Structures are given as structure tokens and as C-alpha cells.
Amino acid sequence: MFLPHMSLTANDLRQCLRIATGSTLGFTLCKVMGWDNGVFFVVTPMLLLGLVPVMNGHAARQLIAANIVCGLEVGIFGGILGGHPLAMTLLVFVLFLHCFAAMSKGSLFLYGANGVISLSIMLHFASYPSVDVNDLITLNIMASFTSVGIAYLMKWLIPDVEPRPAFKPEGKMPHRMRHEALLGASMATMSFVVFQMFDLRDSLSAQATSLLLLFPMHWNGALGYARKRAYGTIVGVCMGLAIQILLYDWAEILLFLLPLFWISVMLCAQIHVKERSGSGIGFGSMTTLGILFGQYLSPNGDMVYSALYRISSILGAIVATLVVVYLIHRLLNSFEATRFGV
């Protein structure tokens, strides 16, 4: 129903190869080096190579700046206001508002998008006493530089065969930009509060989903993406389970795992490129695979349980997010200064 039937151009195929190879390289690095929070090293290259067809300096600066700013925010404000829930919630809203305002402008979309994801995940994990905040910040910044390096390496090894048209941000009226920024910041803040209150430490996929649904920046887009995200999650989980079942006790041997991981991401990347919609079934399935293998594949982990838990938690997050987004959308549309319509 949602899968487009079209052939890949030469440039499309090369982008798929860059996504699959780049994310596999990030996955390999984090496992070989034994770095925690491997999701940063697997999903960030997917985000960069999937949303930026050809790597450039503007995208690199946005990604690195977002992670450095996020690290400073978590390190400074998290330490000062961590014991004051109300003040922390108000500050989180302001920080998210800054990110979504950048996304709404278009030219800084990658800066805002990466800031939203990183800030939400890091603030949530940093609130647990057992987590080393300095290590968390360092790994996130390391992942940004590593991902930029991987993206440039992929651009050099697998270049496009013909120039791509320049990206032109969509022109938006001020009241629409205010609507998008307030909608995103309000929902992201509520998501942060819920995950803190209910101690949902193992629901990283659901947390990411509640934020990715906001990337279209409006209600109709979130509704359309929700269905695609649900399909993408199921596809990604089924691929992860298939790899786990096929390898069985050898699932942690990189020599056997890496080729299957590359093939799975390559198949998801083809769907993503054909959709030409930024975040869809392909992107959702890719990020699901990245979270499963980057974060939950460990000698003592049960990835089958993690995969099944991902489906239930993500579907629950989708329903809850859509309800809240619709209510906020209706509220903001009640005022002319924040009305979405042109």
C-alpha cells in the first residue's frame, strides 16, 4: 500500500550503498571498540546519509554543532536543575522550542532534528544515577565526528554519477513557523515528562518514535508518518528477528552478523530512497534495526524479547503521540498568531 513502485536511478543506488555501508561501518566501530550507547554510532550515520543525499560542509557543521550544544545543555543545566522537576521541565520546553524553530526554518533542519533526538535521549538517560553523564556526552560528540567522517568517506568511495538539484527550503509564513515550533516543543516536552515519570529506560525506540512523528512539523504529516512508522517498525523488527534466528548462538560474531546487517539496511535504504519523503517506512525500518543491533545486542541481552517489546511500545507511543498532537494542533489553530493554515 505504501511501498512505491519505481526503479532506482544511478544516484539513488549509490545513496543506498552509502547508507548501508556507512551505518555498517559505524556499527562495526562501536562493537570492536566496545563503546556503550552504540545507537549513536549506528543511527547517526543513517540520519546523516539518509536525509542528506550528498554530504557537504553545511550538513557537517549542523550535526556537530547540534551535538556539542546538546552536550553543554545536558552537562550544565542537567547538573544544576536535575533535582528541580518543574524548573527542569520549563527549561526543557525552551530548549526543544529552539530546536523546532531551527527545523521550521528549513535551512537548519538537520541541526534541529539531531538536537531534538540527542537532547531527549541524553536528558532521559542522564537522569539515572548509574549513568556516567560525562561518558554519555563524550560518546555522543564522538559519534557526531565519527558520522561526519563516515559520510565524507562514503561520498569519496561511492560518489554520485551526476549532479543533484540544489535544495531550496520551503517559504513559510511566521504564524505557521510559530505553530510548528510550539507544537513540536510541547509534544517533545510531554514525551520527556512521561518517560521520566514512568521510568521507561528500556523504551528507546518508543521515545524516538514520539519525536520522529513530529518531523513533518504538522498534524496531517504526523498522521501520515504514523502509519508508515508502524509499518517500518514491523519490517525492521522482523528483519532483526530473522537475523537472530538465522545466526542463533552466532549472532554476536561480527564476521557472520555484518553481512546480514548490511543486506538488511540496504533493503530498507532502497525503500527509503524510493519513498522520497524524508521519514517513511524505509527510514523507520532502518532506525529500528540500528537501535536493535546498536543498543540491545550484547552477550547478556535477549534481543528477541527486545524486538517484540519494541513493537508493543512503539505502537503505544504512536497512538498516544497522535492524540496529544491533534489536541495541541487544535488549540494552536484557535489563535490567529499560531494558526497553521496559510
Order of alpha helices (4+ residues) and beta strands (2+ residues): alpha-alpha-alpha-alpha-alpha-alpha-alpha-alpha-alpha-alpha-alpha-alpha
